[in-house]
Amino acid sequence: MYTIREIEISGALISLIIRDSDQACIPVDEGNADYQIYQIWLEEGGKPYTEKVPGKDYKARRADLYAPIQDQLDMLYNDMTKGTTTWVDHITSVKAAVPKP
């Protein structure tokens, strides 16, 4: 039996073919013997189970991009003492890279 595992990577939905017996990922390649066996299984009436793996929400993706809080505090201090906008620029770039839905 097989499972189609749908995962989100960088906002794109990717479907992986997983062989249930050993959790091997089967590449979609006509020349691959495992893929050929999967195709025969489908032709014989096999129906894979579909599993959806939730992706990270926008808050988690933003958290991955934000600088550590210690660095952000240094940015704020330098901005306040030097009149720069480093911290605001950093936060703005993260919010632009991962917009709120």
A tleap script that builds the chain and sets N, CA, C and O, in Angstrom:
source leaprc.protein.ff14SB
mol = sequence {
  NMET TYR THR ILE ARG GLU ILE GLU ILE SER
  GLY ALA LEU ILE SER LEU ILE ILE ARG ASP
  SER ASP GLN ALA CYS ILE PRO VAL ASP GLU
  GLY ASN ALA ASP TYR GLN ILE TYR GLN ILE
  TRP LEU GLU GLU GLY GLY LYS PRO TYR THR
  GLU LYS VAL PRO GLY LYS ASP TYR LYS ALA
  ARG ARG ALA ASP LEU TYR ALA PRO ILE GLN
  ASP GLN LEU ASP MET LEU TYR ASN ASP MET
  THR LYS GLY THR THR THR TRP VAL ASP HIE
  ILE THR SER VAL LYS ALA ALA VAL PRO LYS
  CPRO
}
set mol.1.N position { 0.843 -1.179 0.000 }
set mol.1.CA position { 0.000 0.000 0.000 }
set mol.1.C position { 0.885 1.238 0.000 }
set mol.1.O position { 2.068 1.187 0.338 }
set mol.2.N position { 0.275 2.344 -0.389 }
set mol.2.CA position { 1.010 3.594 -0.519 }
set mol.2.C position { 0.201 4.737 0.091 }
set mol.2.O position { -1.024 4.679 0.197 }
set mol.3.N position { 0.927 5.768 0.484 }
set mol.3.CA position { 0.327 6.986 1.005 }
set mol.3.C position { 0.835 8.149 0.170 }
set mol.3.O position { 2.026 8.227 -0.130 }
set mol.4.N position { -0.057 9.047 -0.205 }
set mol.4.CA position { 0.336 10.298 -0.834 }
set mol.4.C position { 0.398 11.321 0.296 }
set mol.4.O position { -0.620 11.663 0.898 }
set mol.5.N position { 1.602 11.802 0.574 }
set mol.5.CA position { 1.790 12.772 1.655 }
set mol.5.C position { 1.938 14.152 1.028 }
set mol.5.O position { 2.875 14.411 0.273 }
set mol.6.N position { 0.997 15.030 1.355 }
set mol.6.CA position { 1.025 16.391 0.818 }
set mol.6.C position { 1.646 17.306 1.871 }
set mol.6.O position { 1.161 17.406 2.998 }
set mol.7.N position { 2.737 17.974 1.470 }
set mol.7.CA position { 3.411 18.888 2.384 }
set mol.7.C position { 3.552 20.240 1.699 }
set mol.7.O position { 3.566 20.336 0.472 }
set mol.8.N position { 3.656 21.265 2.505 }
set mol.8.CA position { 3.846 22.611 1.976 }
set mol.8.C position { 5.301 22.998 2.162 }
set mol.8.O position { 5.834 22.950 3.270 }
set mol.9.N position { 5.934 23.380 1.066 }
set mol.9.CA position { 7.312 23.845 1.109 }
set mol.9.C position { 7.364 25.189 0.409 }
set mol.9.O position { 7.062 25.295 -0.780 }
set mol.10.N position { 7.750 26.214 1.154 }
set mol.10.CA position { 7.842 27.577 0.610 }
set mol.10.C position { 6.566 27.999 -0.098 }
set mol.10.O position { 6.612 28.642 -1.146 }
set mol.11.N position { 5.445 27.641 0.470 }
set mol.11.CA position { 4.158 28.043 -0.070 }
set mol.11.C position { 3.628 27.159 -1.181 }
set mol.11.O position { 2.500 27.352 -1.633 }
set mol.12.N position { 4.424 26.185 -1.637 }
set mol.12.CA position { 3.987 25.282 -2.704 }
set mol.12.C position { 3.569 23.943 -2.104 }
set mol.12.O position { 4.219 23.443 -1.186 }
set mol.13.N position { 2.495 23.368 -2.616 }
set mol.13.CA position { 2.023 22.077 -2.154 }
set mol.13.C position { 2.716 20.986 -2.956 }
set mol.13.O position { 2.610 20.949 -4.182 }
set mol.14.N position { 3.426 20.099 -2.268 }
set mol.14.CA position { 4.193 19.022 -2.890 }
set mol.14.C position { 3.575 17.688 -2.477 }
set mol.14.O position { 3.272 17.485 -1.302 }
set mol.15.N position { 3.387 16.784 -3.429 }
set mol.15.CA position { 2.857 15.456 -3.137 }
set mol.15.C position { 3.988 14.433 -3.234 }
set mol.15.O position { 4.679 14.351 -4.250 }
set mol.16.N position { 4.166 13.659 -2.170 }
set mol.16.CA position { 5.180 12.610 -2.132 }
set mol.16.C position { 4.494 11.253 -2.118 }
set mol.16.O position { 3.464 11.087 -1.463 }
set mol.17.N position { 5.052 10.279 -2.834 }
set mol.17.CA position { 4.536 8.913 -2.805 }
set mol.17.C position { 5.359 8.149 -1.772 }
set mol.17.O position { 6.572 8.008 -1.923 }
set mol.18.N position { 4.704 7.659 -0.729 }
set mol.18.CA position { 5.374 6.948 0.350 }
set mol.18.C position { 4.932 5.490 0.334 }
set mol.18.O position { 3.736 5.203 0.372 }
set mol.19.N position { 5.897 4.563 0.276 }
set mol.19.CA position { 5.574 3.138 0.372 }
set mol.19.C position { 5.376 2.820 1.850 }
set mol.19.O position { 6.287 3.014 2.655 }
set mol.20.N position { 4.194 2.335 2.211 }
set mol.20.CA position { 3.843 2.132 3.619 }
set mol.20.C position { 4.717 1.092 4.323 }
set mol.20.O position { 4.972 1.220 5.521 }
set mol.21.N position { 5.174 0.079 3.611 }
set mol.21.CA position { 5.905 -1.013 4.259 }
set mol.21.C position { 7.216 -0.562 4.895 }
set mol.21.O position { 7.610 -1.087 5.937 }
set mol.22.N position { 7.900 0.412 4.278 }
set mol.22.CA position { 9.188 0.853 4.825 }
set mol.22.C position { 9.341 2.378 4.865 }
set mol.22.O position { 10.418 2.888 5.173 }
set mol.23.N position { 8.259 3.103 4.551 }
set mol.23.CA position { 8.232 4.568 4.554 }
set mol.23.C position { 9.201 5.187 3.538 }
set mol.23.O position { 9.629 6.330 3.699 }
set mol.24.N position { 9.540 4.429 2.499 }
set mol.24.CA position { 10.414 4.952 1.451 }
set mol.24.C position { 9.639 5.922 0.568 }
set mol.24.O position { 8.464 5.706 0.271 }
set mol.25.N position { 10.310 6.992 0.152 }
set mol.25.CA position { 9.719 7.966 -0.761 }
set mol.25.C position { 10.035 7.507 -2.185 }
set mol.25.O position { 11.199 7.320 -2.539 }
set mol.26.N position { 8.993 7.328 -2.997 }
set mol.26.CA position { 9.138 6.827 -4.360 }
set mol.26.C position { 9.204 8.011 -5.324 }
set mol.26.O position { 8.258 8.796 -5.398 }
set mol.27.N position { 10.306 8.152 -6.064 }
set mol.27.CA position { 10.396 9.266 -7.005 }
set mol.27.C position { 9.458 9.069 -8.201 }
set mol.27.O position { 9.242 7.946 -8.657 }
set mol.28.N position { 8.914 10.168 -8.693 }
set mol.28.CA position { 8.064 10.114 -9.890 }
set mol.28.C position { 9.005 10.109 -11.084 }
set mol.28.O position { 9.406 11.151 -11.601 }
set mol.29.N position { 9.343 8.878 -11.503 }
set mol.29.CA position { 10.302 8.679 -12.584 }
set mol.29.C position { 9.941 7.378 -13.293 }
set mol.29.O position { 10.039 6.302 -12.702 }
set mol.30.N position { 9.526 7.468 -14.553 }
set mol.30.CA position { 9.096 6.292 -15.313 }
set mol.30.C position { 10.168 5.201 -15.357 }
set mol.30.O position { 9.839 4.023 -15.492 }
set mol.31.N position { 11.436 5.576 -15.247 }
set mol.31.CA position { 12.509 4.603 -15.301 }
set mol.31.C position { 12.802 3.942 -13.954 }
set mol.31.O position { 13.608 3.014 -13.886 }
set mol.32.N position { 12.162 4.407 -12.891 }
set mol.32.CA position { 12.398 3.861 -11.556 }
set mol.32.C position { 11.527 2.626 -11.331 }
set mol.32.O position { 10.313 2.670 -11.533 }
set mol.33.N position { 12.162 1.511 -10.907 }
set mol.33.CA position { 11.427 0.253 -10.723 }
set mol.33.C position { 10.341 0.386 -9.651 }
set mol.33.O position { 9.248 -0.158 -9.812 }
set mol.34.N position { 10.624 1.092 -8.575 }
set mol.34.CA position { 9.627 1.261 -7.517 }
set mol.34.C position { 8.419 2.049 -8.024 }
set mol.34.O position { 7.280 1.743 -7.670 }
set mol.35.N position { 8.671 3.067 -8.855 }
set mol.35.CA position { 7.575 3.853 -9.414 }
set mol.35.C position { 6.746 3.000 -10.377 }
set mol.35.O position { 5.523 3.124 -10.421 }
set mol.36.N position { 7.413 2.132 -11.150 }
set mol.36.CA position { 6.702 1.243 -12.070 }
set mol.36.C position { 5.788 0.287 -11.297 }
set mol.36.O position { 4.660 0.027 -11.716 }
set mol.37.N position { 6.277 -0.232 -10.171 }
set mol.37.CA position { 5.455 -1.117 -9.326 }
set mol.37.C position { 4.257 -0.343 -8.779 }
set mol.37.O position { 3.146 -0.869 -8.715 }
set mol.38.N position { 4.491 0.911 -8.385 }
set mol.38.CA position { 3.395 1.764 -7.891 }
set mol.38.C position { 2.352 1.970 -8.989 }
set mol.38.O position { 1.152 1.894 -8.724 }
set mol.39.N position { 2.798 2.229 -10.210 }
set mol.39.CA position { 1.875 2.440 -11.328 }
set mol.39.C position { 1.036 1.182 -11.594 }
set mol.39.O position { -0.165 1.282 -11.846 }
set mol.40.N position { 1.659 0.011 -11.538 }
set mol.40.CA position { 0.927 -1.250 -11.723 }
set mol.40.C position { -0.102 -1.421 -10.616 }
set mol.40.O position { -1.238 -1.821 -10.868 }
set mol.41.N position { 0.303 -1.115 -9.390 }
set mol.41.CA position { -0.611 -1.202 -8.236 }
set mol.41.C position { -1.832 -0.309 -8.461 }
set mol.41.O position { -2.960 -0.712 -8.175 }
set mol.42.N position { -1.604 0.908 -8.975 }
set mol.42.CA position { -2.726 1.815 -9.273 }
set mol.42.C position { -3.626 1.236 -10.367 }
set mol.42.O position { -4.851 1.267 -10.251 }
set mol.43.N position { -3.012 0.708 -11.427 }
set mol.43.CA position { -3.774 0.137 -12.540 }
set mol.43.C position { -4.622 -1.054 -12.096 }
set mol.43.O position { -5.682 -1.315 -12.665 }
set mol.44.N position { -4.156 -1.768 -11.086 }
set mol.44.CA position { -4.893 -2.917 -10.569 }
set mol.44.C position { -5.966 -2.521 -9.558 }
set mol.44.O position { -6.589 -3.381 -8.935 }
set mol.45.N position { -6.175 -1.233 -9.402 }
set mol.45.CA position { -7.235 -0.758 -8.522 }
set mol.45.C position { -6.792 -0.279 -7.153 }
set mol.45.O position { -7.629 0.039 -6.308 }
set mol.46.N position { -5.492 -0.224 -6.923 }
set mol.46.CA position { -4.996 0.279 -5.647 }
set mol.46.C position { -5.337 1.748 -5.462 }
set mol.46.O position { -5.273 2.534 -6.408 }
set mol.47.N position { -5.696 2.111 -4.248 }
set mol.47.CA position { -6.030 3.513 -3.949 }
set mol.47.C position { -5.173 3.965 -2.780 }
set mol.47.O position { -5.312 3.457 -1.667 }
set mol.48.N position { -4.275 4.932 -3.034 }
set mol.48.CA position { -3.418 5.395 -1.947 }
set mol.48.C position { -4.197 6.252 -0.947 }
set mol.48.O position { -5.160 6.932 -1.302 }
set mol.49.N position { -3.760 6.200 0.295 }
set mol.49.CA position { -4.296 7.060 1.330 }
set mol.49.C position { -3.639 8.423 1.176 }
set mol.49.O position { -2.438 8.503 0.920 }
set mol.50.N position { -4.410 9.497 1.328 }
set mol.50.CA position { -3.846 10.847 1.237 }
set mol.50.C position { -3.710 11.437 2.629 }
set mol.50.O position { -4.658 11.468 3.414 }
set mol.51.N position { -2.512 11.900 2.907 }
set mol.51.CA position { -2.205 12.480 4.217 }
set mol.51.C position { -1.724 13.911 4.000 }
set mol.51.O position { -0.794 14.151 3.230 }
set mol.52.N position { -2.353 14.841 4.672 }
set mol.52.CA position { -1.957 16.235 4.550 }
set mol.52.C position { -1.173 16.630 5.795 }
set mol.52.O position { -1.665 16.521 6.918 }
set mol.53.N position { 0.054 17.090 5.575 }
set mol.53.CA position { 0.901 17.560 6.665 }
set mol.53.C position { 0.785 19.074 6.687 }
set mol.53.O position { 1.151 19.737 5.717 }
set mol.54.N position { 0.278 19.629 7.785 }
set mol.54.CA position { 0.095 21.077 7.813 }
set mol.54.C position { 1.425 21.822 7.749 }
set mol.54.O position { 2.405 21.436 8.387 }
set mol.55.N position { 1.435 22.880 6.979 }
set mol.55.CA position { 2.622 23.724 6.914 }
set mol.55.C position { 2.608 24.728 8.055 }
set mol.55.O position { 1.636 24.826 8.804 }
set mol.56.N position { 3.680 25.459 8.173 }
set mol.56.CA position { 3.759 26.479 9.208 }
set mol.56.C position { 2.844 27.649 8.838 }
set mol.56.O position { 2.720 28.007 7.667 }
set mol.57.N position { 2.211 28.233 9.847 }
set mol.57.CA position { 1.423 29.420 9.575 }
set mol.57.C position { 2.359 30.612 9.419 }
set mol.57.O position { 3.563 30.494 9.649 }
set mol.58.N position { 1.817 31.745 9.034 }
set mol.58.CA position { 2.664 32.889 8.729 }
set mol.58.C position { 3.442 33.362 9.954 }
set mol.58.O position { 4.562 33.854 9.813 }
set mol.59.N position { 2.872 33.224 11.152 }
set mol.59.CA position { 3.582 33.661 12.357 }
set mol.59.C position { 4.838 32.830 12.587 }
set mol.59.O position { 5.886 33.372 12.937 }
set mol.60.N position { 4.738 31.522 12.393 }
set mol.60.CA position { 5.900 30.643 12.580 }
set mol.60.C position { 6.954 30.907 11.504 }
set mol.60.O position { 8.152 30.880 11.786 }
set mol.61.N position { 6.501 31.166 10.254 }
set mol.61.CA position { 7.474 31.454 9.191 }
set mol.61.C position { 8.185 32.771 9.449 }
set mol.61.O position { 9.379 32.899 9.182 }
set mol.62.N position { 7.446 33.760 9.975 }
set mol.62.CA position { 8.090 35.027 10.332 }
set mol.62.C position { 9.081 34.830 11.471 }
set mol.62.O position { 10.182 35.379 11.443 }
set mol.63.N position { 8.693 34.049 12.469 }
set mol.63.CA position { 9.571 33.820 13.620 }
set mol.63.C position { 10.907 33.224 13.180 }
set mol.63.O position { 11.947 33.520 13.767 }
set mol.64.N position { 10.875 32.381 12.143 }
set mol.64.CA position { 12.117 31.799 11.626 }
set mol.64.C position { 13.034 32.854 11.019 }
set mol.64.O position { 14.251 32.671 10.995 }
set mol.65.N position { 12.470 33.951 10.532 }
set mol.65.CA position { 13.250 34.984 9.854 }
set mol.65.C position { 13.711 36.116 10.762 }
set mol.65.O position { 14.715 36.770 10.477 }
set mol.66.N position { 12.985 36.355 11.858 }
set mol.66.CA position { 13.371 37.443 12.753 }
set mol.66.C position { 14.730 37.179 13.386 }
set mol.66.O position { 15.059 36.042 13.725 }
set mol.67.N position { 15.508 38.230 13.540 }
set mol.67.CA position { 16.784 38.123 14.245 }
set mol.67.C position { 16.512 37.798 15.717 }
set mol.67.O position { 15.444 38.128 16.232 }
set mol.68.N position { 17.464 37.156 16.397 }
set mol.68.CA position { 17.282 36.888 17.829 }
set mol.68.C position { 16.991 38.185 18.584 }
set mol.68.O position { 17.433 39.260 18.179 }
set mol.69.N position { 16.253 38.076 19.670 }
set mol.69.CA position { 15.806 39.267 20.409 }
set mol.69.C position { 16.983 40.124 20.887 }
set mol.69.O position { 16.884 41.350 20.921 }
set mol.70.N position { 18.098 39.479 21.256 }
set mol.70.CA position { 19.274 40.251 21.689 }
set mol.70.C position { 19.772 41.143 20.558 }
set mol.70.O position { 20.136 42.297 20.785 }
set mol.71.N position { 19.789 40.605 19.338 }
set mol.71.CA position { 20.219 41.395 18.182 }
set mol.71.C position { 19.224 42.510 17.890 }
set mol.71.O position { 19.613 43.617 17.519 }
set mol.72.N position { 17.930 42.212 18.060 }
set mol.72.CA position { 16.921 43.247 17.837 }
set mol.72.C position { 17.072 44.379 18.856 }
set mol.72.O position { 16.909 45.549 18.510 }
set mol.73.N position { 17.379 44.039 20.097 }
set mol.73.CA position { 17.586 45.078 21.112 }
set mol.73.C position { 18.795 45.947 20.762 }
set mol.73.O position { 18.758 47.165 20.938 }
set mol.74.N position { 19.864 45.324 20.268 }
set mol.74.CA position { 21.022 46.102 19.822 }
set mol.74.C position { 20.640 47.016 18.663 }
set mol.74.O position { 21.069 48.169 18.608 }
set mol.75.N position { 19.833 46.502 17.739 }
set mol.75.CA position { 19.379 47.336 16.620 }
set mol.75.C position { 18.610 48.544 17.132 }
set mol.75.O position { 18.836 49.670 16.690 }
set mol.76.N position { 17.694 48.299 18.074 }
set mol.76.CA position { 16.891 49.396 18.635 }
set mol.76.C position { 17.764 50.431 19.336 }
set mol.76.O position { 17.582 51.633 19.146 }
set mol.77.N position { 18.708 49.967 20.143 }
set mol.77.CA position { 19.600 50.894 20.861 }
set mol.77.C position { 20.384 51.745 19.865 }
set mol.77.O position { 20.450 52.968 19.992 }
set mol.78.N position { 20.977 51.080 18.870 }
set mol.78.CA position { 21.754 51.818 17.869 }
set mol.78.C position { 20.874 52.779 17.086 }
set mol.78.O position { 21.299 53.891 16.773 }
set mol.79.N position { 19.650 52.364 16.767 }
set mol.79.CA position { 18.731 53.261 16.063 }
set mol.79.C position { 18.423 54.498 16.902 }
set mol.79.O position { 18.369 55.611 16.380 }
set mol.80.N position { 18.222 54.299 18.203 }
set mol.80.CA position { 17.865 55.418 19.082 }
set mol.80.C position { 19.059 56.346 19.318 }
set mol.80.O position { 18.876 57.558 19.429 }
set mol.81.N position { 20.262 55.806 19.395 }
set mol.81.CA position { 21.431 56.652 19.678 }
set mol.81.C position { 22.063 57.229 18.423 }
set mol.81.O position { 22.725 58.265 18.485 }
set mol.82.N position { 21.867 56.569 17.280 }
set mol.82.CA position { 22.507 57.025 16.040 }
set mol.82.C position { 21.532 57.582 15.021 }
set mol.82.O position { 21.935 58.094 13.977 }
set mol.83.N position { 20.243 57.480 15.329 }
set mol.83.CA position { 19.239 58.002 14.405 }
set mol.83.C position { 19.060 57.148 13.153 }
set mol.83.O position { 18.630 57.652 12.116 }
set mol.84.N position { 19.387 55.864 13.241 }
set mol.84.CA position { 19.236 54.975 12.089 }
set mol.84.C position { 17.882 54.260 12.159 }
set mol.84.O position { 17.119 54.452 13.106 }
set mol.85.N position { 17.593 53.436 11.149 }
set mol.85.CA position { 16.316 52.703 11.104 }
set mol.85.C position { 16.548 51.206 10.867 }
set mol.85.O position { 15.738 50.548 10.213 }
set mol.86.N position { 17.625 50.684 11.385 }
set mol.86.CA position { 17.990 49.278 11.150 }
set mol.86.C position { 16.908 48.318 11.623 }
set mol.86.O position { 16.540 47.397 10.894 }
set mol.87.N position { 16.391 48.522 12.834 }
set mol.87.CA position { 15.395 47.604 13.382 }
set mol.87.C position { 14.103 47.657 12.566 }
set mol.87.O position { 13.545 46.619 12.211 }
set mol.88.N position { 13.631 48.866 12.271 }
set mol.88.CA position { 12.402 49.015 11.486 }
set mol.88.C position { 12.592 48.393 10.107 }
set mol.88.O position { 11.684 47.740 9.592 }
set mol.89.N position { 13.754 48.588 9.511 }
set mol.89.CA position { 14.030 47.996 8.200 }
set mol.89.C position { 14.006 46.467 8.272 }
set mol.89.O position { 13.476 45.809 7.377 }
set mol.90.N position { 14.577 45.908 9.335 }
set mol.90.CA position { 14.592 44.454 9.501 }
set mol.90.C position { 13.172 43.911 9.640 }
set mol.90.O position { 12.798 42.966 8.945 }
set mol.91.N position { 12.384 44.504 10.533 }
set mol.91.CA position { 11.010 44.041 10.753 }
set mol.91.C position { 10.184 44.200 9.476 }
set mol.91.O position { 9.402 43.315 9.128 }
set mol.92.N position { 10.352 45.305 8.791 }
set mol.92.CA position { 9.623 45.547 7.543 }
set mol.92.C position { 9.965 44.510 6.481 }
set mol.92.O position { 9.086 44.058 5.747 }
set mol.93.N position { 11.242 44.132 6.397 }
set mol.93.CA position { 11.653 43.155 5.382 }
set mol.93.C position { 11.067 41.769 5.691 }
set mol.93.O position { 10.682 41.044 4.773 }
set mol.94.N position { 10.998 41.400 6.976 }
set mol.94.CA position { 10.414 40.111 7.340 }
set mol.94.C position { 8.917 40.112 7.020 }
set mol.94.O position { 8.402 39.142 6.462 }
set mol.95.N position { 8.229 41.181 7.365 }
set mol.95.CA position { 6.794 41.259 7.106 }
set mol.95.C position { 6.500 41.276 5.595 }
set mol.95.O position { 5.478 40.753 5.151 }
set mol.96.N position { 7.390 41.871 4.826 }
set mol.96.CA position { 7.218 41.868 3.374 }
set mol.96.C position { 7.483 40.472 2.784 }
set mol.96.O position { 6.811 40.051 1.842 }
set mol.97.N position { 8.451 39.776 3.340 }
set mol.97.CA position { 8.793 38.434 2.842 }
set mol.97.C position { 7.703 37.429 3.157 }
set mol.97.O position { 7.458 36.509 2.376 }
set mol.98.N position { 7.039 37.599 4.311 }
set mol.98.CA position { 5.980 36.685 4.728 }
set mol.98.C position { 4.757 37.533 5.110 }
set mol.98.O position { 4.551 37.836 6.285 }
set mol.99.N position { 3.955 37.908 4.118 }
set mol.99.CA position { 2.807 38.768 4.404 }
set mol.99.C position { 1.723 38.055 5.219 }
set mol.99.O position { 1.550 36.839 5.130 }
set mol.100.N position { 1.012 38.840 6.002 }
set mol.100.CA position { -0.112 38.305 6.758 }
set mol.100.C position { -1.231 37.949 5.787 }
set mol.100.O position { -1.562 38.745 4.909 }
set mol.101.N position { -1.819 36.761 5.936 }
set mol.101.CA position { -2.880 36.363 4.993 }
set mol.101.C position { -4.123 37.245 5.113 }
set mol.101.O position { -5.098 37.038 4.390 }
savepdb mol mol.pdb
quit
